[in-house]
Structures are given as C-alpha cells and as structure tokens.
Amino acid sequence: MAFGTWFLGLFPFNVYTFLVFCVAFLLTHLFVNRLRDFPPSPAGGLPLLGHLLSLGARPHLKLTEWRGQYGDVYSIRMGLDRAVVLSGYRVIREALVDCRDMFSSRPDLYLPNAVSGCGKDIVMARWGQAYRERRRFASSVLKTLGMKEGTGSAEDVIRQQAHKLCHTISAKNSQPFDLLSDLNNAVSNVVCALVFGQQFCSDDERVRALCEGVVQGSARVSTAQAFNVFPFLRFVPGLNKACTEVLADIKKIEDFIWEQIEEHRQRLVLDPENPQDFLDMCLLELQGHDRVQGLTEENVMYIVLNLFLAGTETTTTTLRWVILYMILNPDIQNRVQEEVDSVVGKSGAPPTLAQRPRLPYTEAALRETQRIRNITPLNLPHATAVDTAFRGYRIPAGTQVITNLWSAHMDPEFWPDPERFNPDRHLDRDGKLIKNPESFMPFSVGRRMCLGERLAKMELFLFFTAMMQQFSFVSPEGSATPSTDGVFGITLSPKSYRLCAVAR
C-alpha cells in the first residue's frame, strides 16, 4: 500500500473533515499573519510561562535592560498572552499623546477587573463614550469641590491635616518610628473630606479598617500578579490565598463606601439643594442630571474606590520616598529647610500654596523624588483600542501595552547620572523651576493621565513643606542605611524604614 493511501486511511476523509481542516488552516494562517509584523521578543521565553520568570521581582529594571537589546518597541509573553513594551520618552509620548485614541484602552486582566467591577469605574474602564463621560464628570466635580488655591478649597483641608500630622510626629519625642501609618491616615482624611464631606479621628474603627485595606492590599498585590496571567489559579485551594487576601482587603474599602452611600442618600432626601461633597454630587447625578448616560450606584462606588486607592496610596508612597531621600542627603534637606525658613518662617502658620512659586528648590526636591523613584514605573497597563500600526509594527486590538516610565525617568540622555538624587537638574540657570521638562511623566500623559494630578501636587507640596518647617529627619543611631531599591507592587514603595524626627 502506498504511504499516502495508508496515511489517509487513518482519518475518515469526508466533507466534514475537509471543512474542519480548511477552518483550522485559515485560523492558523490568520494568527501567523497577525503576528508576522508584531514587535520582536527577547529570547528565552518558556512554554506556558513566557518571560514571567525572567522579569523577576523588579520587572521595571529587566524591561529597561531589554530596551538596550531590542529597542524602544518590543514584546514579551505573559503566560500565553503577548504584551508590547514601549520604552523611552519619545516613543511613550508618541503612543499616548500623538496616537492617544489608539492606545487609550485597558487590557482584560483578572485582578483589575475584580477591583473595578469589570471596568465600571474610571481607571480601568475600557476606552469609549462611557469612560469619557465618567472621567469628564468626575473631573468637573473635583474642580467644583476646590482643587484650587485659597480659602474654601481643598488647600484648607490639606493644611489642617498637615498641622495634625506634625503634631502627631512631635509627640514621638524624637524616638524612632515608622512614618507610614501616620502619613496614610493624614492623606486618607484629605480624600475623606473631599469624597464624604467629613474627616475622621485616627482611632475611628471604620477608618482604621479603610486604611488597613489600602496598606495591606497594596502590599499584597505584588504576590497576586500571577492571577492576571493565570486567572484559573483563583479556583485552586492553597494557591489562591494571595488573591483571596487582596480581594478581602478591597472588600473592606467597598463596605465602607457602601455605608457612606446609604448615609448620603438619606441626607439628600432632607436637603437635596445643598450637595456638600463628591458623593452628594454623584447621587444627584443619578437622580436625572443626565450628564453621564447609564450611571449607576455601582459605578459611583467603583469611582470612589478609584479615588481612595489612587489618592491615598500614591501620595503616601511619594512622601515616604522624599523623606527617605532627605535622610540620605542631609545637605539637600538643609537647603530645603533654609528656603522654607526664608519664605515661610521656622514657626507659626504652615506653608500655603501661594508661597509655592517662591520655593523652587523645595519643588525641585519633590520633582526629583518623582523622577528617581516614580511610584508607577510601568504605569497602569494600556491596551490598543483598535488594530494599530505603530513604528512599522502591527499590533492587534486588545493587546496589552506596557509603557515603561522608568526607562524615561532614568534615561542618561535626558538625566545624566540618573541614580544620583539631584534637585538642581530641575532648575534653570536663574534658579527657577523648569517648565514641562522632557522625559518627565510622573502622572503619565495622554487620555489616561492621572485624574487627581492637581490634588496630588497640592498635597505633596503642603505636607512636605510643613514637615520640613517643623523637623529634621535622621536615621536612628546605629541603624542600617535605608535601602532605595523599592518594593514593586501596586506602587514602587520604599522598604520599611524607621526614622527620628528632631524638632527644629
């Protein structure tokens, strides 16, 4: 029997088989063609795992290393899925600003979906009309609530919380302590004032649960990243512990927000003409203002959750970094204090935003902290909204896109000796702050840049200058030098460190 006849005899060859063969061939052909012009990928990807093991605990460093080998646009495999990595200021800006409509969506990932109700929020919502209306509405409400200077604005709340924070620090009597909890409480109260119209005592059990959820959830999320790549692991007993713990932490915050929604709903029944906070305005929008089509209470809850997770964790972490760098660079700390003393004074009223233009070196120290230890070194994940042609490559719709902000902030072309903490690089020859410096994107750029950028800048300046006015920060005697390596999770946060705050 001829080999060909024997081979075909193994498979009943009928019309059905022929059609299946044709469909399989066509799908394979289409798949290969879709990847034919896809960005190149580093060697060494493993079956099923892809490049996950190669990325390690500090993926921003590995991805930046690969930039030197594979260029500013390349791809990696995350399990069975492929992601495109964009590196360097020019490429990231081209994608997120010049081609913003193509790169402004979000990928389909398990953990972000679970925390956002599958995109019912703003931060992780897919690109489209619903997202644009929610973001526009939230931005308008935040501006109405006082993201500006002067009396009757968020500045009043921030200065009040900065004063309380300094009082709490003073009570430590120069003894060693960890700043994290006190900072987190102060920053959380700023968000509470804007969103719920009230501030809470540090011993309030509800707020303790809220802050605990933010801190623990942020710390644990780094161990739960595997569920984005292999979501089926959440069904495996034992292996699903990290995922279960993260979602339990988020649940604490969600429960708190639902309680507040109910309280605000009842209050608005009595006084519908006097909205006092973000939640009031959202609930009034639900009653028929029609600025946001299809808005539900569930959307409101997830949007408020965004404000808490983004508005608390990011600001707290940045402040922890800047204090750490003051400890490591006492000469820079002294120079900041001298500038604050000359403009604000050593005692008396805390600093105001009106004084910010006269404190360029202090602002430069904050900027340098955001550059050298950007808290979102890989940004939040983007995705292509449509099939996209970019830099000679073809990227299918829905492909995850990683914008490596670390590569831009640590690029020697723009930042010579990038690992050196040097605020002077943000000042011109006249000692004035450089406006819109290139390769500096701490809040990202484009359609998805941080909604709370203005509020975050207000908080960073007022909390930092208030602490510099009142204290000198040093390492406890005999302690090891704090590490600047950082822990990669929701944010790139400092490793736990203790300090002494010496009254000035």
C-alpha positions as CSV (number, residue, x, y, z in Angstrom):
1,M,0.0,0.0,0.0
2,A,1.4,3.4,-0.9
3,F,2.3,5.6,2.1
4,G,-0.2,8.3,1.1
5,T,-3.1,5.9,0.9
6,W,-2.2,4.4,4.2
7,F,-1.9,7.8,5.9
8,L,-5.3,9.0,4.6
9,G,-6.8,5.7,5.7
10,L,-6.1,6.7,9.3
11,F,-8.5,9.6,9.0
12,P,-12.0,9.2,7.5
13,F,-11.8,11.9,4.8
14,N,-15.3,13.3,4.2
15,V,-16.7,16.8,3.7
16,Y,-16.9,17.5,7.4
17,T,-13.2,16.6,7.9
18,F,-12.3,18.7,4.9
19,L,-14.2,21.7,6.3
20,V,-12.5,21.4,9.7
21,F,-9.1,21.2,8.0
22,C,-9.8,24.3,6.0
23,V,-11.0,26.3,9.0
24,A,-8.0,25.2,11.1
25,F,-5.7,26.2,8.2
26,L,-7.4,29.5,7.8
27,L,-7.3,30.4,11.5
28,T,-3.6,29.4,11.7
29,H,-2.8,31.5,8.7
30,L,-4.6,34.5,10.2
31,F,-2.9,34.1,13.5
32,V,0.5,33.8,11.9
33,N,-0.2,36.9,9.8
34,R,-1.4,38.9,12.8
35,L,2.0,38.2,14.5
36,R,4.1,38.5,11.3
37,D,4.7,42.2,11.9
38,F,4.5,42.1,15.7
39,P,7.3,43.6,17.7
40,P,10.3,41.3,18.3
41,S,10.5,39.4,21.6
42,P,13.5,38.5,23.8
43,A,14.9,35.0,23.6
44,G,14.4,32.6,26.4
45,G,10.6,32.6,26.8
46,L,9.4,29.4,28.5
47,P,6.4,27.3,27.4
48,L,3.3,28.4,29.2
49,L,5.2,30.9,31.4
50,G,6.7,33.1,28.7
51,H,9.0,35.7,30.2
52,L,7.5,35.8,33.6
53,L,10.4,34.2,35.4
54,S,12.9,36.4,33.6
55,L,11.1,39.6,34.8
56,G,11.7,38.7,38.5
57,A,10.7,40.9,41.5
58,R,11.8,44.1,39.8
59,P,10.3,43.9,36.3
60,H,11.0,47.6,35.5
61,L,14.7,47.0,35.7
62,K,14.6,43.9,33.4
63,L,12.4,45.6,30.9
64,T,14.7,48.6,30.8
65,E,17.7,46.3,30.3
66,W,15.9,44.6,27.4
67,R,15.4,48.0,25.8
68,G,19.1,48.2,25.2
69,Q,19.0,44.9,23.3
70,Y,15.6,45.0,21.5
71,G,14.9,48.7,21.1
72,D,12.2,51.1,22.2
73,V,9.4,48.8,20.9
74,Y,9.4,45.1,21.6
75,S,7.1,42.4,23.0
76,I,7.1,39.9,25.8
77,R,5.0,36.9,26.6
78,M,3.0,36.9,29.8
79,G,1.9,33.3,30.0
80,L,0.1,32.6,26.7
81,D,-0.6,36.3,26.0
82,R,1.7,38.8,24.4
83,A,2.3,42.4,25.6
84,V,4.0,45.2,23.8
85,V,6.6,47.2,25.8
86,L,7.2,50.9,24.9
87,S,10.3,52.5,26.3
88,G,11.8,56.0,26.3
89,Y,10.2,59.4,26.3
90,R,9.8,59.8,22.6
91,V,8.1,56.5,21.9
92,I,5.8,56.7,25.0
93,R,4.7,60.2,24.2
94,E,4.1,59.3,20.5
95,A,1.8,56.4,21.6
96,L,0.0,58.1,24.5
97,V,-0.3,61.6,23.0
98,D,0.1,61.6,19.3
99,C,-1.7,58.2,18.9
100,R,-3.8,58.6,22.0
101,D,-7.1,57.2,20.7
102,M,-5.4,54.0,19.6
103,F,-3.5,53.4,22.9
104,S,-6.1,54.6,25.5
105,S,-7.9,51.4,26.3
106,R,-7.3,48.8,29.1
107,P,-6.5,45.1,28.8
108,D,-8.7,42.3,30.1
109,L,-6.9,41.3,33.3
110,Y,-8.4,39.4,36.2
111,L,-7.4,41.4,39.2
112,P,-8.1,44.9,37.7
113,N,-11.4,43.5,36.5
114,A,-12.2,42.2,40.0
115,V,-11.3,45.5,41.7
116,S,-13.2,47.7,39.1
117,G,-16.3,45.6,38.5
118,C,-15.0,44.8,35.1
119,G,-14.5,48.4,34.1
120,K,-17.4,50.0,35.9
121,D,-15.0,52.6,37.3
122,I,-12.8,55.2,35.6
123,V,-9.3,54.0,36.0
124,M,-9.7,50.5,34.4
125,A,-12.7,51.2,32.2
126,R,-12.3,50.3,28.5
127,W,-11.9,53.2,26.1
128,G,-15.2,54.5,24.9
129,Q,-18.1,57.0,25.4
130,A,-19.0,55.7,28.9
131,Y,-15.4,56.1,30.1
132,R,-15.1,59.6,28.6
133,E,-18.4,60.8,30.3
134,R,-17.4,59.4,33.7
135,R,-14.0,61.0,33.6
136,R,-15.3,64.3,32.4
137,F,-18.0,64.3,35.2
138,A,-15.5,63.3,37.9
139,S,-13.0,65.9,36.8
140,S,-15.7,68.6,36.8
141,V,-16.9,67.7,40.3
142,L,-13.4,67.7,41.8
143,K,-12.7,71.1,40.4
144,T,-16.0,72.3,41.9
145,L,-15.0,70.9,45.3
146,G,-11.9,73.1,45.4
147,M,-8.9,71.7,43.7
148,K,-7.5,75.2,43.7
149,E,-5.7,77.6,46.0
150,G,-7.2,79.7,48.8
151,T,-10.0,79.8,51.3
152,G,-12.8,77.3,50.7
153,S,-10.7,75.0,48.7
154,A,-9.0,71.6,49.3
155,E,-6.0,73.6,50.5
156,D,-7.7,74.3,53.8
157,V,-8.2,70.6,54.4
158,I,-4.7,69.7,53.5
159,R,-3.1,72.3,55.7
160,Q,-5.3,71.2,58.6
161,Q,-4.2,67.6,58.1
162,A,-0.6,68.7,57.7
163,H,-0.8,70.5,61.0
164,K,-2.3,67.4,62.7
165,L,0.4,65.2,61.2
166,C,3.1,67.4,62.5
167,H,1.5,67.4,66.0
168,T,1.4,63.6,65.9
169,I,5.1,63.4,64.8
170,S,6.1,65.8,67.5
171,A,4.5,63.5,70.1
172,K,7.1,60.9,69.2
173,N,9.7,63.0,71.1
174,S,12.5,62.2,68.5
175,Q,12.2,58.5,69.2
176,P,12.4,56.0,66.2
177,F,9.2,55.3,64.4
178,D,7.8,54.3,61.0
179,L,6.1,57.2,59.3
180,L,3.8,55.0,57.1
181,S,0.7,54.8,59.3
182,D,0.6,58.4,60.3
183,L,1.1,59.6,56.8
184,N,-1.6,57.3,55.4
185,N,-4.1,58.5,58.0
186,A,-3.5,62.1,57.1
187,V,-3.7,61.6,53.4
188,S,-6.8,59.4,53.7
189,N,-8.5,62.1,55.6
190,V,-8.0,64.6,52.8
191,V,-9.7,62.1,50.4
192,C,-12.5,61.5,53.0
193,A,-13.1,65.3,53.3
194,L,-13.5,65.7,49.5
195,V,-15.5,62.5,48.9
196,F,-17.6,62.1,52.1
197,G,-17.6,65.7,53.4
198,Q,-16.1,64.7,56.7
199,Q,-12.8,63.9,58.4
200,F,-12.3,61.1,60.9
201,C,-10.4,60.6,64.1
202,S,-7.4,58.4,63.8
203,D,-8.9,56.0,66.3
204,D,-12.2,55.6,64.3
205,E,-12.6,51.8,63.7
206,R,-14.1,52.3,60.3
207,V,-11.2,54.5,59.1
208,R,-8.8,52.0,60.6
209,A,-10.3,49.3,58.5
210,L,-10.2,51.6,55.5
211,C,-6.5,52.5,55.9
212,E,-5.7,48.9,56.7
213,G,-7.4,47.8,53.5
214,V,-5.4,50.3,51.5
215,V,-2.0,49.5,53.1
216,Q,-2.4,45.7,53.2
217,G,-4.0,45.4,49.8
218,S,-1.1,47.5,48.2
219,A,1.5,45.3,49.9
220,R,-0.1,42.0,49.0
221,V,-0.9,42.7,45.4
222,S,2.6,42.0,44.2
223,T,2.2,38.4,45.3
224,A,-1.1,38.1,43.4
225,Q,0.1,39.2,40.0
226,A,0.1,35.6,38.7
227,F,-3.7,35.7,38.7
228,N,-3.7,38.2,35.9
229,V,-1.7,35.7,33.8
230,F,-3.3,32.5,35.0
231,P,-6.8,33.5,36.4
232,F,-7.8,29.9,36.8
233,L,-5.5,29.7,39.8
234,R,-8.1,31.5,41.9
235,F,-10.0,28.2,42.0
236,V,-7.1,26.2,43.3
237,P,-7.2,25.8,47.1
238,G,-4.0,26.9,48.8
239,L,-2.6,28.6,45.7
240,N,-5.5,31.2,45.7
241,K,-4.6,32.6,49.1
242,A,-2.8,35.7,47.9
243,C,-5.7,36.6,45.6
244,T,-8.3,35.9,48.3
245,E,-6.4,38.2,50.7
246,V,-6.2,41.1,48.2
247,L,-9.9,40.9,47.4
248,A,-10.7,40.8,51.1
249,D,-8.7,44.0,51.7
250,I,-10.5,45.7,48.8
251,K,-13.8,44.4,50.3
252,K,-13.2,46.4,53.5
253,I,-13.0,49.6,51.5
254,E,-16.0,48.7,49.4
255,D,-18.1,48.1,52.5
256,F,-17.1,51.4,54.0
257,I,-18.1,53.2,50.7
258,W,-21.5,51.5,50.6
259,E,-22.2,52.6,54.1
260,Q,-21.4,56.2,53.1
261,I,-23.6,56.0,50.0
262,E,-26.5,55.0,52.2
263,E,-25.9,57.8,54.7
264,H,-25.6,60.3,51.9
265,R,-28.7,59.1,50.2
266,Q,-30.7,59.6,53.4
267,R,-29.2,63.1,53.9
268,L,-30.0,64.2,50.4
269,V,-33.7,63.3,50.9
270,L,-33.7,66.0,53.6
271,D,-31.6,68.6,51.8
272,P,-31.4,67.9,48.0
273,E,-30.4,71.5,47.2
274,N,-27.2,71.5,49.2
275,P,-24.7,68.9,47.9
276,Q,-21.5,69.1,50.1
277,D,-19.1,66.5,48.6
278,F,-18.2,64.3,45.7
279,L,-20.6,61.5,46.8
280,D,-23.5,64.0,47.1
281,M,-22.9,65.2,43.6
282,C,-22.7,61.7,42.2
283,L,-26.0,60.7,43.9
284,L,-27.7,63.9,42.5
285,E,-26.4,62.9,39.0
286,L,-28.2,59.6,39.5
287,Q,-31.4,61.4,40.0
288,G,-31.6,62.7,36.5
289,H,-29.0,65.3,35.5
290,D,-28.1,63.0,32.6
291,R,-24.5,64.2,32.2
292,V,-23.4,60.6,32.4
293,Q,-25.5,58.2,30.5
294,G,-26.2,54.9,32.3
295,L,-24.5,55.9,35.6
296,T,-25.5,53.5,38.4
297,E,-24.7,53.4,42.2
298,E,-22.3,50.6,41.4
299,N,-20.4,52.9,39.1
300,V,-20.3,55.5,41.8
301,M,-19.0,53.0,44.4
302,Y,-16.2,51.9,42.0
303,I,-15.3,55.5,41.1
304,V,-15.0,56.4,44.8
305,L,-12.9,53.3,45.2
306,N,-10.6,54.7,42.5
307,L,-10.2,57.9,44.4
308,F,-9.2,56.1,47.6
309,L,-6.8,53.6,46.1
310,A,-5.2,56.2,43.7
311,G,-5.5,59.2,46.0
312,T,-4.2,57.6,49.2
313,E,-1.5,55.0,48.3
314,T,0.3,57.1,45.6
315,T,0.6,60.3,47.7
316,T,1.6,58.5,50.9
317,T,4.3,56.5,49.0
318,T,5.8,59.6,47.3
319,L,6.0,61.4,50.6
320,R,7.8,58.3,52.2
321,W,10.3,58.4,49.3
322,V,11.0,62.1,49.6
323,I,11.6,61.9,53.4
324,L,13.9,58.9,52.8
325,Y,15.9,60.9,50.3
326,M,16.1,63.8,52.8
327,I,17.5,61.4,55.4
328,L,20.1,60.1,52.9
329,N,21.0,63.6,51.7
330,P,21.2,65.9,54.8
331,D,22.8,68.7,52.7
332,I,19.8,68.8,50.4
333,Q,17.5,68.6,53.4
334,N,19.3,71.6,54.9
335,R,18.9,73.5,51.7
336,V,15.2,72.8,51.5
337,Q,14.8,73.9,55.1
338,E,16.7,77.1,54.5
339,E,14.5,78.0,51.6
340,V,11.3,77.2,53.6
341,D,12.6,79.3,56.5
342,S,13.3,82.3,54.3
343,V,9.8,82.3,52.8
344,V,7.5,80.7,55.4
345,G,9.5,81.1,58.7
346,K,10.6,78.5,61.2
347,S,7.4,78.6,63.2
348,G,3.9,80.0,63.1
349,A,1.5,79.3,60.2
350,P,2.2,76.3,58.0
351,P,3.1,76.9,54.3
352,T,0.4,77.9,51.7
353,L,0.1,77.2,48.0
354,A,0.5,80.9,47.3
355,Q,4.1,80.6,48.6
356,R,4.9,77.7,46.2
357,P,6.4,79.9,43.4
358,R,8.9,81.3,45.9
359,L,10.1,77.8,46.9
360,P,11.6,76.4,43.6
361,Y,14.3,74.2,45.3
362,T,11.7,72.6,47.5
363,E,9.5,71.9,44.5
364,A,12.6,70.6,42.7
365,A,13.3,68.1,45.5
366,L,9.7,66.8,45.1
367,R,10.1,66.5,41.3
368,E,13.5,64.7,41.7
369,T,11.8,62.2,44.0
370,Q,9.1,61.6,41.4
371,R,11.8,61.1,38.8
372,I,14.2,58.9,40.5
373,R,11.6,56.7,42.2
374,N,8.5,57.1,40.1
375,I,5.9,55.2,42.1
376,T,4.3,53.6,38.9
377,P,7.5,52.7,37.0
378,L,5.5,50.7,34.4
379,N,2.4,52.9,34.5
380,L,-1.0,51.3,34.6
381,P,-1.4,48.8,31.7
382,H,-2.8,50.3,28.5
383,A,-4.3,48.4,25.6
384,T,-4.8,49.1,21.9
385,A,-8.4,50.1,21.2
386,V,-8.2,49.1,17.5
387,D,-5.8,47.2,15.3
388,T,-2.9,49.6,15.3
389,A,0.1,50.3,13.0
390,F,2.9,51.8,15.1
391,R,6.6,52.3,14.3
392,G,6.5,49.7,11.5
393,Y,4.7,47.1,13.6
394,R,1.1,45.8,13.5
395,I,-0.5,45.5,17.0
396,P,-3.9,43.8,17.2
397,A,-6.8,45.4,19.1
398,G,-6.9,44.5,22.8
399,T,-3.2,43.9,23.1
400,Q,-1.7,44.9,26.5
401,V,0.7,47.8,26.2
402,I,3.3,48.4,28.9
403,T,4.6,51.9,29.0
404,N,8.0,51.8,30.8
405,L,8.1,55.2,32.5
406,W,11.2,54.1,34.5
407,S,13.1,54.0,31.2
408,A,12.2,57.6,30.6
409,H,12.9,58.9,34.1
410,M,16.3,57.1,34.2
411,D,17.4,57.8,30.7
412,P,21.0,59.2,30.7
413,E,20.2,61.2,27.5
414,F,17.9,63.4,29.5
415,W,19.1,62.8,33.1
416,P,22.9,62.5,33.4
417,D,24.0,60.2,36.2
418,P,20.3,59.2,36.7
419,E,20.8,57.3,40.0
420,R,22.1,60.5,41.7
421,F,19.5,62.4,43.7
422,N,20.0,66.0,42.4
423,P,17.1,68.5,42.6
424,D,19.2,71.1,40.8
425,R,18.6,69.3,37.5
426,H,15.0,70.7,37.6
427,L,16.1,74.3,37.9
428,D,17.4,76.7,35.2
429,R,20.4,79.0,35.4
430,D,18.4,81.6,37.3
431,G,17.2,79.1,39.9
432,K,13.7,78.9,38.5
433,L,11.8,75.7,38.1
434,I,12.0,74.4,34.5
435,K,8.5,74.2,33.0
436,N,7.4,70.9,31.3
437,P,10.8,69.1,31.3
438,E,11.2,66.4,28.7
439,S,11.2,62.8,29.7
440,F,9.4,63.5,33.0
441,M,5.9,61.9,33.3
442,P,5.2,61.1,36.9
443,F,1.4,61.3,36.3
444,S,1.6,59.7,32.9
445,V,0.4,61.6,29.8
446,G,-2.4,61.5,27.3
447,R,-6.0,60.4,27.7
448,R,-5.3,58.3,30.8
449,M,-3.1,60.6,32.8
450,C,-3.9,60.8,36.5
451,L,-7.3,62.3,37.2
452,G,-6.1,63.6,40.6
453,E,-2.8,65.2,39.5
454,R,-3.7,68.7,40.7
455,L,-4.8,67.4,44.1
456,A,-1.7,65.2,44.5
457,K,0.6,68.1,43.7
458,M,-1.2,70.2,46.3
459,E,-0.8,67.5,48.9
460,L,2.8,66.7,48.2
461,F,3.8,70.4,48.5
462,L,1.8,71.2,51.6
463,F,2.6,68.0,53.6
464,F,6.3,68.1,52.6
465,T,6.9,71.8,53.4
466,A,5.0,71.5,56.7
467,M,7.3,68.6,57.8
468,M,10.4,70.4,56.6
469,Q,9.4,73.5,58.5
470,Q,9.0,71.6,61.8
471,F,11.5,68.8,61.8
472,S,14.8,67.4,60.7
473,F,14.7,63.7,59.7
474,V,17.5,61.4,60.5
475,S,18.1,57.6,60.8
476,P,18.0,56.2,64.3
477,E,21.5,55.9,65.8
478,G,23.2,52.7,64.9
479,S,20.6,51.6,62.3
480,A,21.5,50.4,58.8
481,T,21.3,52.9,55.9
482,P,17.8,52.7,54.4
483,S,17.5,51.0,51.0
484,T,16.4,52.8,47.9
485,D,15.7,49.6,45.9
486,G,11.9,49.7,46.4
487,V,9.3,47.0,46.6
488,F,7.3,46.5,43.3
489,G,3.5,46.2,43.9
490,I,0.6,48.5,43.1
491,T,3.3,51.1,43.5
492,L,7.0,51.1,43.8
493,S,7.2,51.7,47.6
494,P,10.2,52.1,49.9
495,K,11.2,49.1,52.0
496,S,10.0,49.6,55.6
497,Y,12.3,52.1,57.4
498,R,12.3,53.9,60.8
499,L,13.4,57.4,61.4
500,C,13.7,60.1,64.1
501,A,12.0,63.4,63.7
502,V,14.0,66.0,65.5
503,A,12.1,69.2,66.3
504,R,13.8,72.3,64.8
